Each structure stands twice: as structure tokens, then as C-alpha cells.
Amino acid sequence: MQQKINWMRFIIFGISILLMFSCKRAIDYHIKLKYIYVNQTDYNITYSPGYWNDKCNLMPNDSVIINQISDGGDRNTDPLSLGDPFLRPDIIYYNNILCYTQRLRTDPGPGNINDYTIKTIKNNDFEYRYVFTKAFAARADTCR
């Protein structure tokens, strides 16, 4: 009887080990994103729309920080593959007098990920910085 109990323990232990190593789990990596928008102009900048807010207001020579945590990344996510938090078209208002419309992701502006300074803090932790400059504001036209 004792021998039968010992064999049962080994069989249960063996089956447990087999199940542990044969099961593959899908791992969902979190991605931490920090977007920093800096206004280096003398204009009050309003832009809309965005994933994180209906409208964002940026006072002259001020900045805003938006933090996001996303699911579905890889072990080593490429920061350029994530994109920006803007929808299309982006309309940027300068004192509600001047307007700049960014229609495509390839147009200059906050909707173009290549216009950001990207800093990798650590694996899947990124900081994106966009600066509204006076030179960029000069591209804006009078709003209609």
C-alpha cells in the first residue's frame, strides 16, 4: 500500500511538471508613454482633437504633459511604431486668429512622429517631446 502511494505522488508530480512546461502563455507587455508639449511662442495654442483630450490649451511659454499606459506591446517595442496621440486632421489655433491644419501624418507638426524628440527611458518606457516654435507658428494662416 505504501509503495502504491509513493508511485502516485511521483505520477502527480510528473504530470504537474509536464503541464507547466507544455502550456504557452501569451504575454501582453505594457508600454509607458509620456508626451510633453512645449509652447515656445507668445501665442495661446489650442489644438484638437486628440485621443486623450477633446481639446488642449497651451499658454505662451508653457508646457503640458500627458501620460499613457498602453497594452499590446512587444518585449522590445519600437517607439517610432507607436505614433502620436492625434487624430486627423489636426487643427492648431494660435490665439484663435491663426490656424494650421495638419492633414497627413507626413506633414510637419505634432501629428508627425518624426517631429518629436524621442527618449527611451527603459524597455517599453518612452518620452516624446514636441516643441511649438515661432518658426512653426509662422506657417499658420488667418483662420476662416
Buried (B, 14 or more C-beta within 10 A) or exposed (E): EEEEEEEEEEEEEEEEEEEEEEEEEEEEBEBBBBBBBBBBBEBBBBBBBBEEEEEBBBEEEEBBEBEEEEEEBEEEBEBEEBBBBBEEEBBBBBBEEBBBEBEEBEBEBBBBBEBBEEEEEEEBBBBBBBBBEEEBBEEBEEEE
